[in-house]
Structures are given as structure tokens and as C-alpha cells.
Amino acid sequence: MSEQAKQLQAQQSITAATDAVRTGGVIAYPTEAVWGLGCDPWNQRAVEQILAIKRRPVEKGLILVAASEEQLLPLLAPLTDEQRAVLTEHWPGPFTFLIPDHNLWAPEWVRGEHSSVAVRVSDHPMVKALCEQWGKPLVSTSANRAGEDALRSYEEVVSLLGEEVDVVVEGEVGQNASPSQICDLVSGNVIRS
């Protein structure tokens, strides 16, 4: 397949995925290290579908992924210059930060029992393209059932979850060996390394 044909196929896959998100669907897509499940964070039914697929309680909260800091401005606006500098230093990249959500920007079904929301700005080309075309952040949680290994190939996702999601985006995971590091922006504590 030519490079031009691959790019066209990738764009068609991204368009199908964002169309599904707009209509309340759930998508599976490659991220920096593992396959993720995503949807419109402000669509409660779609988020509940992801939680059902994963068998994950809503209280644990979910990660949001964005193409740029601009997509997160309502959440980032109250931060100090120093906190913003930390984010800018690490983004885009495989770093998820727990950020206080003073204005309740993220819905409770995304935050879970927390007063902060977990967010990252991705450097994975497919994730960036999805968020750019969608125009907002997406839910980003690993595409696996709670307690099971993360999925790392398109074939695994289609085989195990293909009938439970609306679109499986074609593509490959990035080169990272493990999911994004999670750090509390206020305390600096690393939650997951």
C-alpha cells in the first residue's frame, strides 16, 4: 500500500471514530503504549458504556486526553504560572497530571470521587489527530477489563472488544513500554510511574 493510500485510510478511520464519538459512541484507539477506549467525556451514557466494558467503578475516575493545552484551558486557567510551567515542560508526552477541578469543568462521571481530574496532552499522532478532529478532549482509559492485561495490538482489540465498541481506529501503539506516568500536580507525588 502506498504512503498516500495509508494516509487516506488513516484519515477515514479518524473520521469514522469522531463521527461515532459525536453520536455518543465508544471507540478504541492506539495510544503511546497501549490501546485505549474513548468517548465524549460530557456524554454520561457513553462514559457509562466504557465503565461497563472495563467493569470499572465510576468512583475511580477516568483520564482525559487532549491534542493541546488549549483544549484544556477551562481546567488550566486557575493554575499558577509555576504549575502551568510544569505542564508545558512535560506536554505533549506520556505524562498524566491530576489537576484540581475547582470550577467542576469535568463531569462527576469522569472525576469519580476525586476533586481533581487526570489529564494529558498526547504526542501520539493518532491521538492528536482524533482530538483535533473532535475539537475537544476525549476519555482515555486502557482497553482492557479491570485487572486484566492492557491490549497492545489492533488484532487483540478487535478480537476481545470489537463487538462492544462502535469503531476500532486503525493504527499502532507508540514505543512506550508502559502507560503514562500519573503525577499529582499540586503535591508532586507520583501516583503511577
Disulfide bonds with the S-S distance in Angstrom:
none
